[in-house]
């Protein structure tokens, strides 16, 4: 594996105990692709807007003007963040306001046991459900979901069961590493550049 690799750690802000992930990406990944990876490693479902804040600049998809931020796909992470220990933020879902803090833990990561240039290494605790209402809504959801005697227990169970991608059971302490890496492998396969025979003729 010849690509220069970044080791990143990302965690949700204002959640205790912390919900966090540690993962590897190539240094030349674009922020729009990094968004895809974060969605997979965290456990989000990617149907809300997002933005990165690196230094004083914001990066997002399809900004209508410079005031809305810079276009994610035009930059490489390795050009924006170079120094080990540098932090940046990732905001997902402007309504619920899920603020993540990311840190560049290693700018020249090497591990001969890595299976690919994008891989989830470690982490803790399940991602909050989509549209749960931000940090306060998440705490209320966890409290009611675990307590059959809670007045909102039944309604939260029914609400959660309505999402097709969840299995009706929410365990805030559970995080399936192998499942995440399987999803990352599928993402890598689907998003890879493919050689097209007609290109050789151009």
N, C-alpha and C positions, 0 to 999 in steps of 0.2 A: 504494500500500500504506500504509494509515493506522495499522496496528498498531505499537506500540512494540516494538522488537526487541532481544533480548539476543544478544550474541555470546559463545559459550561455548567453552572449550577443555577437553577431558577426556583423561586419559591413565591407563594402567594403572600402578599402583605396583609397584616392585621389578622391573620388566622393563627390560633394557637390550639393545640400543638401544630407546628409548621407542616404545611403540605409542600413538599419539595421534590425536585428531580435533578439528577446529575446525568449528563449525556454528552456525546461527542458529535461534532459536525466538522466538515471541512472548513478551513479558514476562508475559502473563497465563496462560501454560500451567500446568496443574496437574502436580505431581510424578508422578502416575500416567501422564500422557501424556508427560512428559519421559522416564520410564522406557522407554516404547515407542520414542521417538526414539533414545535411547542404544543400545538393542538393535539398531536398524537401522544407525546410523552406525558402531558398533563392529564389528558382525558376529556378535553373539550370536544365539541361537535362541529365547530367552525360554521356557525350561521349568524355570527354577529361581526360588527366592524372591529378593527384593531388598530393600534399604532405603537411604534417603538419611539422612545425618546432616548437619544444618544447625545450626550453633552447638552447643548441647548437646541438641538434640531430634532424635529419630529419626522418620522418616516411612516407612510401609510400607502394604501392602494388607491390608485386613480384620484389623486388630489385635484380639485378643480382649480386651485391657485396655490402659489407659494405659501400663502398664509395658512392653507390647510395642511401643509407639510410637503415633504419631498417623496417622490415615488419610490417605493421599496425596491422594485426590480432593477433599478438603475445603479445600484451600489453593491459592494461586496463587504461582508462583515469584517474581513481582515484589513480593509482600508479604513474602516470606521473605528475599529477597536483593535489596538495592538498590544497594549501593556497588560501583563498579568495582574489581576486584582481589580481591573477596571469594571465598574458596574454600569448597567443601563436598565431602563424600565420597559415593560411590555404591558400595554393596557388592552384588555379584551372585554367586549360588550360594554359600550358606553353607557347603557342603562344601568346594569348591575354594577358596573365599574370594578371589574376584577383587575387589580393592580398587581403585577408581578415584578419582582426585582431579580435581575440576572447578574451574575458575576463571571468574568473570565478567569477560571481557576487555573488554567494552564494554557499558554499560547503555543506550545510545541509538544503536545501530548503524544506519547508513544506507548502502545501496549500491543505486544505481538499476538495476543489472544483475541484482538478485535476481529469480528467477522465482517465488518463493513465500515465505511467512513462515516456513517450515521448510526449511532447505537446508543441505547439507553443503558446506563451502568447501574444506577442506584436511585432510590427515592423512598418516600414514605407517605402513606395515607391517600385515601381516595380523593379524586377531584370532586368539588361540589356539583350538584346537578345544574344543568342549564336553567336559566330563568328562575332561580330560587329566590332572587331578591337581594343579591349582594351579601356582604359579610353578615349583617344582622339577620337577614332572611335565612341564611345558611345555618346559623346557630339555632334559630327557632325551629327550622326543619329537622335538624339532628335531634333536638330535644323531644319534639313531638313524635318523630318516627320511631324512636327507641322506647317510648313509653305508651303502652296500650291504654293507660288510663288518662292520657292527655286528651283534652277536648278536641284538638285538631288532628289527632292520630289517624283517624279513618280518612279524613279528607286529604291529608298529605299522602297516605298510602295509595289512594285512588289517583291522585294527581301524578305521582311518580310512576304508577303502573301504566299511565297513558303514553309514556315515551317508548317508542318501539325499540330503541337501542339499549335500554336498561333491562335488567332481568328481574325486576320487581323487588329485588333485595338490595338494600343499600347498607354497606358496611364501611363506615368512615375510616377504619383502620386498614382496609384491604387495598393492596395495589399489586397487580399481576405483571411482573417484569417480563416474563416470556411472551405474554399476549401483546404487550406494547412493542417488543422487538419484532414480533411477527408482523404487526401492522406497519412498522418502519420498513421492513424488508419489502412488503407489498408496495409501499409508497416509492421506494427506490426503484423498484422494477417498473412501475407505471410512469414515473417521471423521468426516467433515463433518456438521454439523447439516443436516437436510433439512426443507424446508417441507412440512407436511401440510395439505391443503385443509380437513380437518375442524377444524384448530386455529383457523381464522378464525371459526368458528361458536361457539367457547367464550366 
